[in-house]
Amino acid sequence: MIDPNDANGARMILIPPFVFGAKSQLRMKAAINLLRFYETVGRVHTAANLRWNPVIKNFTQHWKSLTDRKDESAPDTPKITKTLTVIKWTEAFADFLNRVIGTRTIPLSYMIRTDATAANVAPPIAANQPYAAKYGSVEAELIARASHAHALFRDDNAKVYYYLEEAMRTTIYAGSIKPYQRTKDGRGAWRAMVSQYAGEDKWHMELKCQDELLHTYKWKGQANFSLERFVGQHRNAYILMT
């Protein structure tokens, strides 16, 4: 800086560099990640929801869980088989996507949510938390509110398509996602599958089938079909109906 005692303003005074501590750097990075989260879910940031203690501290725990899972290998893709029928597979595949973290550090289940566009106004934030009480976690709010108009949406969309293709490969259902192969539109392929094979009419059919099992199947005391197995069938039918 210029020496204030120099009338000509030509003499400079050296100032030692400002030391930005490691702790401060960590807090700054955490705050940046929180601001990006607020932008992703469409939440306005204020002085109150940018406090280090407890808002940012709570956020860092949620964020670390997501980033750690992102570095892990994806679980095995559930495939349609004789034992995992297509209507049950849709639930297994949705659970699978919830475990896979995409390019944007968001579980890929945000790709297949019912409404592509979230409400303009985010729900009220929970006390001392960065997310809404309605969602209960950073992860759940990302799934429910992350925009489908983001530049990296295409990458996550393609990942969902590849997982779908792997799940249906060599099955009679593979043709259902063929129209989405060129664009690698995973969301479109998923919606087509659900509409064709797991729509409301298919669930009504499943309900009727399980109701019939409960009311008409009888145990005949056969040695190769134990009472325990028969009771298990009834329990499973009740759970599916529920």
C-alpha positions, -999 to 999 in steps of 0.1 A, spaced: 0 0 0 10 37 -4 29 51 25 6 78 40 36 97 52 49 101 17 36 134 3 44 124 -33 26 90 -29 55 72 -45 67 51 -16 50 18 -9 47 -2 23 48 -39 21 19 -56 39 23 -92 51 -1 -116 33 -34 -124 50 -34 -159 64 -66 -178 56 -67 -207 81 -75 -243 72 -106 -242 94 -119 -211 77 -113 -227 43 -133 -258 53 -162 -236 64 -160 -215 32 -162 -247 11 -191 -260 31 -209 -227 27 -204 -228 -11 -218 -263 -13 -248 -252 8 -254 -222 -16 -253 -246 -46 -278 -269 -28 -302 -239 -23 -298 -230 -59 -305 -266 -70 -337 -269 -49 -349 -234 -57 -346 -220 -21 -338 -184 -14 -308 -181 10 -309 -157 39 -286 -148 68 -306 -172 90 -302 -202 68 -265 -195 62 -254 -197 98 -225 -219 105 -239 -233 137 -261 -252 133 -273 -249 97 -241 -254 77 -228 -279 103 -259 -300 98 -257 -297 60 -221 -309 59 -231 -342 75 -257 -348 49 -235 -337 20 -206 -359 31 -229 -390 31 -239 -382 -5 -204 -376 -17 -191 -407 0 -218 -428 -17 -210 -412 -51 -175 -426 -49 -188 -461 -42 -194 -487 -69 -231 -489 -79 -250 -519 -66 -261 -546 -90 -288 -536 -113 -321 -555 -106 -331 -575 -136 -365 -587 -147 -368 -625 -141 -394 -651 -135 -392 -645 -97 -389 -607 -100 -419 -600 -123 -420 -567 -141 -446 -551 -117 -424 -560 -87 -393 -550 -106 -405 -514 -110 -404 -510 -73 -370 -527 -70 -356 -505 -98 -369 -473 -81 -351 -484 -49 -320 -491 -69 -320 -456 -84 -323 -442 -49 -290 -458 -40 -271 -446 -71 -257 -411 -69 -256 -393 -102 -233 -367 -118 -250 -339 -99 -245 -356 -65 -282 -364 -64 -297 -399 -62 -309 -409 -97 -344 -414 -84 -350 -377 -90 -351 -386 -127 -382 -408 -124 -403 -387 -100 -439 -381 -111 -436 -343 -117 -407 -332 -137 -412 -296 -126 -411 -288 -88 -433 -261 -73 -419 -226 -77 -419 -219 -40 -399 -243 -17 -417 -255 14 -408 -239 48 -374 -248 60 -371 -269 92 -358 -254 123 -319 -252 123 -318 -273 91 -310 -265 55 -340 -286 42 -378 -285 46 -395 -305 73 -417 -319 46 -387 -338 31 -367 -346 62 -332 -346 47 -310 -329 21 -312 -360 -1 -350 -362 -1 -353 -325 -10 -328 -329 -38 -348 -358 -52 -381 -339 -49 -369 -305 -62 -338 -308 -84 -344 -292 -118 -347 -313 -149 -335 -282 -169 -299 -284 -156 -270 -288 -181 -260 -321 -166 -295 -336 -166 -287 -353 -199 -258 -372 -183 -280 -386 -155 -308 -393 -180 -284 -414 -201 -273 -433 -170 -309 -443 -162 -313 -455 -198 -282 -477 -196 -294 -492 -163 -328 -499 -179 -313 -515 -209 -291 -537 -187 -322 -547 -167 -342 -557 -197 -316 -571 -220 -326 -605 -235 -362 -601 -222 -394 -595 -241 -396 -561 -225 -365 -548 -243 -385 -535 -272 -404 -511 -250 -374 -489 -246 -361 -491 -281 -377 -458 -292 -355 -441 -265 -322 -457 -275 -310 -429 -299 -316 -401 -274 -307 -422 -244 -338 -408 -227 -340 -428 -195 -369 -409 -180 -390 -414 -212 -381 -451 -212 -390 -456 -176 -424 -438 -181 -431 -460 -211 -423 -492 -191 -445 -482 -162 -474 -471 -184 -473 -504 -203 -466 -530 -176 -471 -514 -142 -500 -490 -147 -531 -488 -125 -548 -516 -143 -519 -540 -137 -520 -532 -99 -557 -539 -99 -549 -573 -115 -523 -580 -89 -547 -571 -61 -573 -595 -75 -547 -622 -78 -535 -619 -42 -571 -616 -29 -579 -648 -47 -550 -665 -31 -561 -655 4 -597 -666 -1 -594 -698 -22 -560 -715 -16 -561 -743 9 -534 -762 26 -538 -800 19 -511 -812 43 -488 -824 16 -453 -834 27 -436 -814 -1 -455 -782 8 -452 -773 44 -477 -754 65 -449 -728 72 -445 -722 34 -483 -719 30 -485 -693 58 -456 -675 42 -476 -673 9 -506 -658 27 -484 -633 46 -467 -622 14 -501 -618 -4 -514 -596 24 -483 -574 23 -486 -570 -15 -522 -561 -12 -514 -535 15 
